[in-house]
Amino acid sequence: MNDKKVEDLWTHLHWLTVLAQQGSYTASAQRLGVSKAAMSQRISELERAAGLPLVQRTTRSVRLTEAGQRLVDGLRDPFERIALSFSSVRDLADEPAGLVRVTAPVALARQQLVPRIAAFAREHPKVRLELDLSDRLCSLATEGFDLAIRHTAAPPDTHVAWPLCATRSVLVASRDYLRRHGHPATPQDLAQHPCLHYPRAQDTPAWHFLPPEGRRKAARQRVTVPVSGPFCANNSEALRDAAIAGLGIALVPDFSAQAALRSGQLVEVLEDWASVGSFSPQIYAIRPYASHVPRAVSAFVVWLRGALAAGFEV
């Protein structure tokens, strides 16, 4: 490697592996907490030391050359072992410590996690939480998250999943709306109401229900109702707020509607009918499988399971 010793390039090599994961200088710089200029300079220095290009730059993307990919492939396992070794040593401390990066859905995080975070911080003062609020499904390994909180029915087989609590979907409307338009008695009545829905892939939005449990099993067939309304959004808080404003009847997860139901801003509609298929019935904490889980991550999972164990009933 020209006139530079390999031990002078450890940081450069690590940054190259991050660039390979992230696929852009901007994302890599954000992941590492450095400037884009610093990121570009380190990679250029590494290329000069190697004596050949390691990265192909275009206006829209960054790709590794054959030499760059070979280098990253050889570095992946050693850097993972270094991270594992350091994590296991750090866990010898008397109490959990370090940074835990968590990604969680926007409404769930804002309504249920953030109000509880102070309790965790008091219990574990040496743990730092970095919370990413996003409804986008992301790759935990690629984007550097230690943990994801997911509203899902089927956690990926390649990950470890801890169940946190059950959740259900609820139909809600404001009292003023129901005074003006009446209470639907059956799901079929929803066709006469403006329905505030989450946009899905299908052309015609539809909600699905199971009849009350008291009915004979043979009679508990799923009822599907096409719905329409003046407003849809891919965020349950937005749907909840539109329902509070009297715009129509909304179908949202219980964790998003809980506070408004308790305060009386919203009331539940068709509460004996179970909504199915719109939102998943379980919330999990998920992380990629690893032989060692840092104590800080384990401590946060244990706390989450206790904090959310009761679910979100009113």
Secondary structure, DSSP 8 states (H G I E B T S, - for coil): -TTS-GGGGHHHHHHHHHHHHH-SHHHHHHHHTS-HHHHHHHHHHHHHHHTS--EEE-SS-EEE-HHHHHHHHHHHHHHHHHHHHHHHHHTTSSS--EEEEEEE-HHHIIIIIHHHHHHHHHH-TTEEEEEEE-SS---HHHHT-SEEEEE-SS--TTEEEEEEEE--EEEEE-HHHHHHH---SSGGGGGGS-EEB---SSSS-EEEEE--TTS-GGG---EEEE---S-B-S-HHHHHHHHHTTS-EEEEEHHHHHHHHHHTS-EEESTTSEEESSS-SEEEEEEE--S---HHHHHHHHHHHHHSTTTT--
